[in-house]
């Protein structure tokens, strides 16, 4: 692919001429807010040598120069004495110079390095790059719909990058006693359940414990088969079990962006032979859509399981140690340590080094600590200055699974792929096993719930664990989280394993990689509750979009056809999509907003109907009282967000990539702004989720119309109380307004935030793509401009966007195809910059008025004192490349007559 031609906005604005030279400011911008800091590297050393590969040891002056450079660029070093024993991160980023709304996010590259004394690190044996350590086409941010920007990339990335967005979810983990966890997550009353261990099951427990004692690492060939045999030996006995466990390792599961290898899994009995559970299925491949649950095994003397995270950490750290039949000898047998030593280490597992993103290369930095201690840790990795540092490739590959938090990230990544790329499911249960200790972990769209630790060497805990597994094997599909309205025959048909085997490899998938399993045979069926308690059935033809994450709406959009009426209903002959998601139960439905819009879209306002989605039917499926969700809501009250499964049948629209001209793209963006303004002014609705995926195209009578789609996160202007939960922000991260990335930002969400999101949608499109369908490869890096925005966290994005908005000399770098957008971006960015400068002046004036006890000065926060208003945006966007675009409503046509061009 040829390198894209870049275009300087300043040349275009002044001379109207094109330039094929690169924009130097782009490189500067990437450097200032980017993901790598220049640090003088130290050559890797051979074991036992204190010299580099050239025989020279860097001087302390050289190392100090390197460290000083890193500190200037935002690196923070925490000596051992400054580490907070309560595992709280110290503040590390200055407030933004122009706005207190950007709390602690002004520096996008802050990092912490934690030194520790020498101590053994639990390690998963190193895997090859072809196994689970790599992913292709990193997905976008949490709750994001901007996957197109990442999906078309063929670059290979690390699993740690894909799991980065799980960090925030894991900070809010809740930990329950085994009894509470079983009651809420499995609908199992441990006290009332009459199951008793049989002699064969006891034998399987003993056999597994013996295998653990003999195994040297988790790659021992007998370890996983012994645990699978144990799990499958636990049965209700009265009726056939629904699921069966099997060994998955070392074969990756198919159907997601990430090449991951869970150690063990469970599928429906009909899918694989009972005699072949000690190995992956030989007649095909397992896809995420086949899996009902997952088991991950470790052999690190319980370290991976004992550590606790989230809001209830350490609450149950000695729960399993209180029973009378657990003595010192029993505990030493399980953990290899005395109980006193174990209790100490539970609360002193690596202080939150695992919480930190790897945002740049740290090779060579740790040498500066040689005066303090011989051995220290860099982001949870043990490094000895006498034996050399880990190289950057080993550093990145090792980070995800070296510590207990990394293990939680690993299994959370499995849960994410079941929820995001498997069957349509409300929750998933995973068991994390380390040696003879085990935790159950329940993941759903509102939270993560862990059980207290169970010790499989103790008889009482064996019984508890056996009751859990017995219950799981007997649960109906709905109890496993599978939505009851879906008829997914592939989950029980062995022929579908061949379909999974033929799935395109991860980077080559066309759209969501779970497509092929849903399209197996003639497609899955979905029953839709309709009028008068009737049912309409649709057949899934293709998955068009799936959100990627655990907590959130979990949206899935599928192309469907009517399958119930033989061409006689009002849906037949129409291009339909079925959109399913799990919003908060209290959230106003998209249908309600659209109904109000249609009520007002009469006469001169009828034009707006061409720019709104057409929804033919919508429905809600509530959780019954016996579901885990209802039970967690009863237990945690307001701390648990109750959800519903909401579905709608809508008209299928075209994506931006279907357009063939830059002028067509400009018209679509202009249409969306006009539609947004109308909804804000008349029905008084604020969209709050502007993204590339939500800007679609309708073709009608040969003319294209921009459509502002997906109003699931919209609110009434007079009801700002219906805002985002504390767990996540509204919007799609790469396109959110920069203020929204502040960790203390609480709103309100203003219309200018949505207009700022339009700016980022345009910026990423015209910088990332050489045409609406083709991504533009950067010749210097081989990557894609702004691609990091689809992969990084709030801190990174806040810094990048503040850098764009507040730098005096910033200029966009656009491809030749989209060169006309350079003037749009430059002018809109300048308006925002002036508005924030005015906001900074206003804050100073407020402080001065407070000091002098004077009347507070006024300020229009909605428009940044009229620097960034609808009128300013429309005055820029109504013309593209000297061509007048179509202004849809008479109101704006009249307004434009009196507006000067910016």
C-alpha positions, 0 to 999 in steps of 0.5 A, a space after each residue: 500500500 502506497 504511503 498517503 499524501 498528507 496535507 498542511 492545513 496552514 498552506 491550504 488556508 493561506 494559499 489554497 494549494 496542496 502539499 505532499 510533505 508531512 506535517 512536522 507538527 503531527 510528529 511533535 503532537 504524537 511525541 508530546 502525548 504519545 505512548 513512548 518516551 525516549 530513554 537511553 537504552 542499556 544493552 541486555 546483559 548475559 547472566 552473571 555479567 554486570 557489563 553490556 553486550 559491548 563490555 561497557 557499563 553505562 556511567 551514572 551520569 549517563 543513567 541520570 541524564 536518561 532518568 531526568 529526561 524521563 522525569 521531564 516527560 512525565 515519568 514518576 518514580 516511587 521509592 520503597 519508603 513512599 509506597 502507600 501500604 493501603 494500595 492507593 495510588 498517589 496523585 501523579 498528574 497536575 491539573 489542567 492549566 485551563 480547567 479544573 474539570 481536567 482533574 489529574 489528567 493533564 499529563 498523558 504519560 504518567 507512570 509509576 515504577 515500584 522498587 521492591 526487595 528481591 522476592 519470587 514472582 509467580 510466572 506463567 510459562 512463556 508462550 509463543 507469539 502464535 498462542 494467546 500472547 498476541 491479538 490482531 486488530 485491537 478493539 476500541 475503548 470500553 462501551 465503544 462503537 468505534 471498532 471500524 478504526 481498529 478492525 481493518 488494521 492488520 497489525 498484531 498487538 499484545 493481549 495486554 492492550 486488549 485487556 487494558 480497558 478491563 482495569 476500571 471494571 476490576 477496581 469495582 469487584 465485589 467479594 462474597 462469602 462462598 455461601 452468598 456467592 452460590 446463592 446469588 450467582 448459582 441460585 444454590 442454597 448450600 445449607 439446603 442442598 442435600 448433595 454429598 460427596 461420593 467415593 468416586 468424587 472423593 477419589 478424584 479430589 485426592 487424585 487432583 491434589 496428588 497431581 498438584 503435589 507432583 507437578 513442577 509447573 502448570 504445563 504438566 500433562 496430567 494437571 488439567 486432565 485431572 481437574 477435568 476428570 474431577 469436574 465431570 465426576 460431579 453430577 446430580 445423578 438424577 438426570 443428565 447434566 447439561 454441560 460437560 467440561 473439557 481441556 482447551 489448552 493449547 488450542 486457541 478459542 475461535 471467534 474474537 479479536 484476541 488469540 486466547 487459550 483458556 485452559 479448560 471450558 464447558 460446553 453442552 453435552 451434545 457438542 463433544 464426546 464424553 470420552 474425549 474431554 482430556 483434549 480439545 475436540 478433534 473434529 473441529 474448533 471451539 468458538 466463544 459462542 460454544 462456551 458455557 463457562 471457563 476454568 483457568 488453572 495456575 500452579 503458583 502455590 495459591 498466590 494467584 487466587 489469594 490476592 483480592 481486589 476491588 471494594 471488598 479486598 481483604 474482607 475475606 482474606 482469612 475466611 477459608 482459614 477460620 474453620 476448626 478443621 483447618 490447622 497449621 499443617 493443612 495450610 502448610 501442605 496447600 501453600 508451602 508456607 506457614 499460616 503466619 507467612 501466608 496471612 502477611 503475604 495476602 495483604 502484601 501482594 505486589 502493591 498496585 503496580 499491576 494497576 498501571 498501563 504500560 505506556 512507554 518503554 522502560 528498558 534501561 531506566 531501572 539501573 538508576 536504582 542501584 544505590 537503593 537496592 540490588 533488585 527492584 520491580 518495574 511494573 511488577 517485573 523483577 529486574 536485577 541490575 547485575 544480570 541485566 534488564 528484560 528486553 522490550 518484547 519480553 517486558 510487554 509479553 510478560 506483564 499481563 500474567 506475572 502477578 495476581 492482578 494479571 491473572 484476574 485480567 486474564 480471566 476477565 479477558 476470557 469473560 469479555 470474549 464470551 460476553 462480546 463474541 459468544 452467544 447473546 448472553 447476560 452473564 458468564 461464570 469463570 473459575 480461577 484455580 491455583 494449585 489447590 485453591 479456587 475462586 468462582 467469579 461471576 461477570 455480568 453487565 453491571 459488575 464482577 462478583 468473586 467468591 471467597 477462596 475455597 481450599 480443595 485439600 479440605 473436605 468441607 470446601 470440597 463439598 462446597 465446590 462440588 455443590 457449585 459444580 453440580 449446580 452449574 452442570 444442571 442449570 438450564 440455558 437461561 441459568 447459564 446466562 443465555 437469553 431465552 428468546 434465541 434458538 442457537 442450534 450451533 451450540 449443540 450441533 457438532 457440525 458447527 465445530 467445522 464452521 468454527 474451524 473455518 473462521 477467518 483468522 483474527 485479523 482477516 475477519 470481515 466485521 465482528 469475527 463471531 459472524 461465521 458461528 452465528 451464520 452457521 447453517 441457515 442462521 440462528 432464530 430469535 423470537 420477538 415479543 409482539 402485539 397482543 402477546 404474539 411472537 414474531 420470529 427473525 432469522 439472523 443473517 449477519 452480525 454487523 456490530 458488537 460492543 467489546 467489554 464486560 460492564 455496559 450495554 453490550 450492544 449487538 446489531 444483526 442483519 435479520 429477515 422475517 421468518 414467521 409469515 411467508 411474506 405477509 407481514 409489514 416487515 417483509 421486503 424491508 432491510 431490517 436490523 435487530 439491535 439488542 442491548 442491556 441498558 439500565 432498567 430506568 433508562 428511557 428507551 430510544 423508541 420513546 425519544 423517537 416517538 417524541 421527535 415524530 410528534 414534533 416533526 410536522 410541517 416545516 420540521 418534517 425534514 428532520 425525519 430523513 435524519 433520524 432512525 426508523 424504528 419499527 418495533 421495540 421490546 423489553 425482556 425483564 429479569 425474573 426474580 430467580 435470576 442472579 441479576 435480581 438477587 444481586 439487586 436485592 443484596 446490593 440495592 443501589 450499588 447494583 444497576 438493574 438492567 433489562 434486555 432491550 431489543 428493537 427492529 429498525 431500518 438498516 442504514 449504510 455506514 460512512 465507508 459506503 460513501 465515495 466522495 469527500 463532499 458526500 462525507 461533508 454533507 453527512 456531517 453537516 446533516 448530523 449537526 443540523 439534526 442534533 440542533 433540532 433535537 436539542 431545541 425542540 423535543 429538547 433531547 441531548 444525544 451524548 454518544 456521537 461516534 463514527 459508528 453512530 453517524 450513518 447514511 440513508 439513500 432516498 430517491 438518489 440523494 444521501 442523508 446523514 442520520 444520527 443513529 443510536 439514541 440509547 444514551 440520550 437524555 431529556 434536557 430537563 432531566 440531567 439526573 439521568 446521567 451516567 453511572 459512576 462505573 462509566 461515562 456516556 459516549 465512545 472514548 475516542 470521540 468523547 469531549 476532552 473534559 469528559 476524560 477527567 477522573 472527577 468529571 461529573 457533568 453536566 453533559 452539554 451540547 458543545 460536548 457533542 459538537 466537540 465529538 463531531 470534531 474528533 469523528 472528522 479528525 480521525 476519519 480524515 487522518 486515518 483514511 485515504 478514502 472512506 474505505 481504505 486506511 492510510 499507512 504512515 510511511 515512517 511507522 507503518 502504523 495508522 495516525 491516531 490509531 492509539 485513540 482506539 486503544 488507550 485509556 482516559 488519561 492518554 486521551 485527555 492529554 492528546 485532546 488537550 494538546 490538540 485544543 490548547 496548543 497554539 501551533 497545532 495543525 491537522 494532518 489530513 490525507 489528500 482525499 479529505 483535504 477540504 476538511 483541513 479548513 473545517 478542523 482548523 477553524 473549529 479547533 481555533 473556536 474551541 481553543 479561544 473558548 477555553 481561554 475565555 473560560 480560564 479568564 472567567 475562573 480567574 475573574 470568579 476568584 478575584 470576585 470572591 476575594 473582593 466580595 463582589 458580584 460574580 461575573 456571568 459566563 455561558 458554559 454551554 457555548 464557552 461564552 459564544 465561542 463554540 455555539 451551533 451558529 459558529 459550527 454551522 457557519 463553518 460546515 455549511 460549505 465544503 471546499 468552496 461548495 455550498 452544502 444543502 441546508 435542510 431546514 428553513 430555519 437554518 437557511 434564514 439564519 445563515 443569511 445573517 451569519 458571517 463565515 468564520 
